[in-house]
Amino acid sequence: MLFVDEQGGHLLHSDSDSSHETLSTSGGDVPKLQRIRDPLHDLIIFTESDFDGLMWEALNSREFQRLRRIKQLGFSELVYPGATHTRLAHSAGVFHVARQLASLIATRIGKNDPDRANIALAAALVHDVGHGPFSHAFEDAMKQLGKGKEQKPKRHELWTADIVTGDTELGAILAKAGDGFRDNVAALLKNESPTDIYSAIVSSQFDADRLDYVRRDRLMTGAQHGGFDYPWLLANLEVDKIPLAIDGEHYAEAETLILGGKAFQAAESYVLGLFHMYFAVYFHKATRSAEKLLTALVCRVGELLDKGEVDKAGLPTNHPLVRFLQNQALNEYLALDDFVVWSSLHFMTEATDEVCKDISFRLLNRRLYKAIEIGDLFAGRDDAVARFKMRLRDAKANQVFKSNDVFEDQTNRTPYKLRGYDTSEAMAKIHIRKPDGNYEDLARRSEVVKALQSKSIYRVYVRDDAIGEKVRKLAEGL
């Protein structure tokens, strides 16, 4: 992805760029039009307005540029070689989609609030700056290392809030927007459910994040799942008032986005497409195997550090990963990215610790653990799955398996969450217009969506065929 000036002749690639001479919105030079050539959206334009100039400056901050070194799909390129796109590209795309939604709201809402809209747009742009290397796999490792410890690991949303409000380059840029602006951006990002029509742009079942990543990930992986008619959905978006309730008692109304009836099939395709992408791409067994290996590796480095034996991992004491695991401070966190982890694997293949040595070699050379689909083996038999888990737990306790012989993987995905009309739930719904002019939750209006069931995965990843045979024997007779 290239950044070009208005004439399309100069690449913007470093802090020394001439582009920074035109980014200030607090006086001096006026921001100029900037454009990003994006594989999904084509041109993403930052206009000459003060706000867009500030967002362009935020995009060029050190903390945001770090997202160039964090891939959107982590290890998915081990399955889909084209999936090398970054969280920076995705974040710019989310900003673009959020601006489309905000523009529609501005033209169709009874009383537009530009200040709230700008907070939502800024949140859309920076929503991923708190991701660590390999995103969710690294977060899972920190959860495991944090068990039983006083200092609890942070979710990436909380890291994002710290970056936005902290003593960072990005934080200083957002502070130029006025008192309380960056605090409001951080508060919106920490909310798990929307509170008004503007926060629904950032967090709902039809938000700018999903509307970008489903289409972007489909494009970059080459997967044929996940397709839906985005232009038609956008063309049929409306604004209407919905009731709000507390404990089932309606107390007010609020404006939110509604899909016109003509977009009914497109809305179904959107829900189905997102659901299918999870099992075709995000939960792919090879991708998840690599994530389990990385989680185990980070955990092992943390264990060696706790024992005062981090030198056995093959890493120097001043390595960014070691420094972060020691104190988990913001500066150390921001020093981590995918490149740091990949480069550390070469050092750890020379480790004296056998676990670090083996896993590092496997990740570098794609020698992944093999998956055994226990959930499929006992399809519809939750009792058998539960008994298998007990057998596996006992086998581990009795040292039938050595450390890191076997990794368990359990996850699930709900295609669409049914919600009530409490404030946050009401805003998170996908409302569809009915022929009589009223509206209804898509899950109640669509027989297709209504019929969708939550889908679970339970796999066991094994180090080699001999371990796999032991695992299969545990499943016998269940």
N, C-alpha and C positions, 0 to 999 in steps of 0.2 A: 504494500500500500504506500503510495507516494503522496507527499504534501507539496502542493505547487502554489505559486503566487497567482495573482489575477491574470497575468499574461501567460501562465502555465510554463514559465521558463526556469524557475529556481527551486531546487529541492530543499526542504526544510528538515534538517536531520540532527542538529546539535544545539547546545546552549549558546554557541557563538554565532548562530544564524542571524542574519539581518532582520528576520521576522520579528525578533524580540524588540526591535526599535519601534514597532507599531502596535504593541500589545497593551500598553498602559491605558486604563480607563479612568485614571484619577488625574487627568490633565495631560498636556503635552500632545503627542501625535494622536491622530484619530485612527481607530482600528480600521484596517482595510479588509476587503473581502478575501476569504481564504476558502480553498476547496480541497476535498479529499476524494480521490478516485477509488471507489469501493467496489469490490466484486459483486456485492449483493444489491446495493442501492444506487450504483453508478456514482453520481455526484452528491456528496454531503457538503453543504455550503454553510459557512460561517459568515454572516453578513457584516456590514460595517457598523452595526449597532453596538453600543457600549456593552450590552449583555453578551452578545455573541463574541465580541472581542475578548471579554473576560473568560468565556468558556474555551476559546482558542488558547488563551494563555494557560488555563488550567490543564488543557490537554498536553501542553508542552512542558509542564512541570516535571521535576525528577521522579516524583512518586507515580505520576501517570505514565511516563515513558517506561518505567519498570515493567508495565504490562506488556510491552513488546517481547519481554523475555519470559512470559508466562503464557503457555498455550491454552486456548479455550477448552480443548478436549483432552488435555493431559496425555495419557498413553494411547488414545484412540488411533494415533498414526501408526501404531504397531499392527492395526487391523486395516485401517483406511489410510493409505500413505498420503492422501491429499489433505488430511485433517491437521494441517500445521498452522492454521490461523490462530491469531493471538487474542487475548482479552482486550488489548487496545483496540483492535479492529471491531470487535463485538461492542465495546463500550461506545465507540463513535456511532455505530449503527443504532444502538439503543437510544442515544441522544436524538438521532435523526427520526426514529419512529415516534419517540415521545413528543417531538416538536410537531409532527403530523397530527397526533392526537390532541395536543394542546391547541393547535390552530383550529381544529374542528370544534373544540369546546368553545373557543373564543367567539366563533361565528354563530353558535347555536344555543349558548347558555343565556339565561335571562340576565344574569349579572356576572360578568367576567371579572376575575381577580388576577391581574398580571403578576402581582408579587407572589401569590401562591403558585402560579404557573411557572415562574422562574425558579422557585425553590424545587419544584418537581423536575424541571429540565436539568438543573444542576445535579440533583440526586441521580437522575437517569445516567448522566455522563460519568459520574464518579462511583457508581454503585459497586464496581468490582475492584477498586484499588486496594482493598484489604485482603485479596486472595493471596495465599502463600504458594510456594512451588507445588505443582501438580494438584493444587486446589484441595479437593475433598479428601484425597488420599493422605496428604500431609496433615489435614485437620483431624482425620481419624487417628493418626499416629499420636498427635498431641493429646487427644482424649485418653488414649490408652496410657500414655506416660503420666497423665495427670491424675489417674485413679489413686485415691488415698493420700494425695498431696494437698497441702494448704492452698497453693497457688493453682487455680483452675484455669485451663486453657480457654482462649477466646475463640468464638466463632468469627468467620471472616467479616461478618457485618459489623462486629464490634471493633475489629481492627480498622475497618473503613472509617467508622465514626472517630476513632482516635487520630487517624491521619487527617481527616477533614478539620477537626477542631484543635489539633495539636500544633506544636512548633515545627511545622513542615512548610516546604515551598508551596504546596498545594493549598494548605490551610491559610497561608498569608494572602494568596491570590483570591480565595473565596471571601476573605475578610473585607476585601475592597468593595464588595457588594453592599456593605452596610452592617450596622449593629444587628447582631442576632442571626444574620443570614446563614452563616455556616453551621450554627447550632441548630437551626431549623432544618437544614439539609441533613445533618447527622440524625436528628430525631426522626425524620421521615424514614431514613434508611433502617433504623432500628425497629420501627413498627412492623409487626408481622402481618398486619391486616390494614387495609385502607380506612381512612377516617373521613375523606371527602373525595370529590370527583378528581381532584388534582393528584392526591396520593394514590388513587387507583391507577393512574398512569404508570406508576412505579411498582406497585405491589397489588396484584389481583390475579384472577384466573385468565385475564385478557390484557396483560400489561405489556409495556414496550420491551421488556427483557425477553419474555417468551416469544413475542412477535418477531423479534430479531433472531434469537438463537435457533429456533426451530428451522427457519428458512436458511440461515447461514450454515448451520451444521449439516443440513441436507445437501446444500450446494457443495460444500468443501469435502464431505465424505464421499459424495457420489451416490449416497443411498437413495433409493427410489421411494422410501417410506416418507411420511410426514408432509406430503404436498397438500396445500389448500389455497384457495383463491383470495389472497391478501388484498389486492386492489378492490375486489368486490365487497369484501368485509368493510374496508375503509369507506367505500362509497355509500354504504348502507348504515353507517353509524349515525345515531341520533342522540339527543340529550332529552331526558324526561325525569320527572320526579318520582321517587320511590318512597314508601313509608319506612320509618325507622322505629325500632321498638327496644324496650328494656324489659326483660322478664316477660316477653310476650305481649306487653302493652304498648301500642303505637302512641308515640308522643310528638312526632314531627315528620317532616318530609325533607328529602335532600335530592339534589340533582345528580344524576349519574349517566353513564353511557348505556345506550340501548341499541341492540341490533334490529334493523328493520326486517320484516318478514321475508323479504326477497333474499336475504342472506342466510336463510335457515339451513340449507344444505352446506353452504360454505362454513357455517359455524360448527356443524357436525364434523366436517372434514378436519377442521382445526383441532377439535378435541381428540379425534381418532389419530390424527397425524402426530400430535404430541405424545400420545400414549404409545404408538408404534415406534417412535424414535427412541424411547427409553429402552425398549427390549432389543431393538435392532442395533443401536449404537451405544448408548450410555451404559447399559448393563451387559454389553457383550462379554462373553466369558474370558477372552484373552485380555481385554482391557482390564477387567476386574482382577484377573490373576496378577497382572503387573502392579496394580494398585495395592494388592495385598502384600506383594513383595516389598514395595517401597515402604509401606506402613511398618512391616517387620524390620526393615533395615534401619529406619529412623528410630524405632523403639530400641533396637539393639545398641545403637550409638548412645542413646540416652541412658541405657542400663550401664554401659561401660563407663560413661561419664560419672554416674552416681557412685560407682565403685572406685573411681580414681584411676581407671585403666583405659581412658579414651585413646591412648597411643596404640592400643591393640586394634583399633578400628582403621588404622592407617592414615588418620587425619592429623594435621598439626593442631596444636591447642588454639591457634588464632584463626582457624578455619571458620567461615561465617556460620556454618551449621552448628559447630561446637559452641561458638560464642552465643548463639541464640538459645541453644538448649540450656546454657548455664544460667541465663537471667531472663530470657523472654521479653526483652525490652523492645520498644518500637524501632529504634535505630537498627538493632540487630535483625529484626523481622524484615525491615525494608532492604536489607542487604541480601536477602534470599530470593532466588528465582529458579526457574527450571535449569538454566545454564549452570548455576552453582551446583545443583544436585548432579546433573549429568557429568560435569567435570570431576566431581568428588568420587564418582564411581571408579575412575581409573586409579585413583590413590587406594581405594578400598579393595581393589582386586589384589593388592599386595599386602593386605592386612594379615596380622597373625591370628586374629579372631576368625575362626572358620565360618561362622554365620555371615559376618560382613563380607568375607571373601567370596563365598558361594553366591550370595544374593546379588552382589555387585556384578559379578561375572554374568549371571543370568539376565539381569536387566540390560546390560550393555549389548549382549548378544542375542537377545530375545529367546532365551532358553526358559520359557515360562513353565510354571506348574500346570499339570493337566487337570481339567475340571471333571468331576463326577456329579451329575445332576441328580442329587438325592431327592429333591422335590418332585422331579418328573418320575423317578423310580417308584415313589409312593404317592402318585397323583390322587388327590381327593382323600388321602388317608393321613390326617393330621396326627392321629394316635401313633402310627408307625414312625412318622418323622420324629415325634417326641421321644419315642423309645430309642431310635437310632442316636439321637443327640446324647441321651444318657449313656449309651454304650460307648460312644466316642469320648465323652468326658471321663468315663471310668478307665478307658484304654490309655488316655493321656496321663491320668493320675498314676496308673500302674506302669508307666514308662514303656508301654508297648510301642509308642511313637516317641522319637527324639524331638528335641526342640526344632521347630520349623519344618517338621515333616509334613504337617497338615495345616491348612488354613480353612476356616469356615467362612462362608459368605451368605448372609441372609439379608434380603432387601425386598421391598414391595413398592408398587405404584398404584395409586388410586387415579383412575382416568379423569374423574370430575368430582369435586367435593360438594355434596349437598349442604346448603346453608340456610339459616333462618333469616330473620329480619332485624337482629341486633345490629347496631350501627356498622361494625366492621364487616360482619358477614354479608349484610345487604349490599355493601359496596363491592364485595369480591365476586359476586355472581356474574354470570353471563345472561343478561336478560334478552329475550327475543320477543319481538312484536307479534301479537296474534291478529287474526283477520278482523276481530271486533274492535281493534285499536288499543286494547289493553296489552299488557306484557306478562311474560311468565319466565321463570327460571328455565334455562335450556334443558336441564336434566328432567324436568317435568313435561316440557313441551315435546321433546324428541324421544321417540321409542328406542332409537339407536343408542343414544347416550344413557337413557334410563336402564337399558339392558346391560351396559358395561359393568363388569365386576373388577374389584381390586385384584391385581395379579402379584403373586409372590414368587421369589426365587430362593431356593436353598441349595447351595452347591458346596462341595468340598474340593479343595485344590490339593493335589498330592505331588510330592517331590519327584517320585519316579514310579515305575510300574510295580515294583515290589510293594511300595507303600499303598499304591492303588488297590492291589489285591487284598491287602489287610483290611482296607476300608470296605471293600465289597463284601468280605466275609462278615463284617460287623452287621451288614444289612441283611444277611441271610436269615430266613425264618421269621422276619417281621411282617 
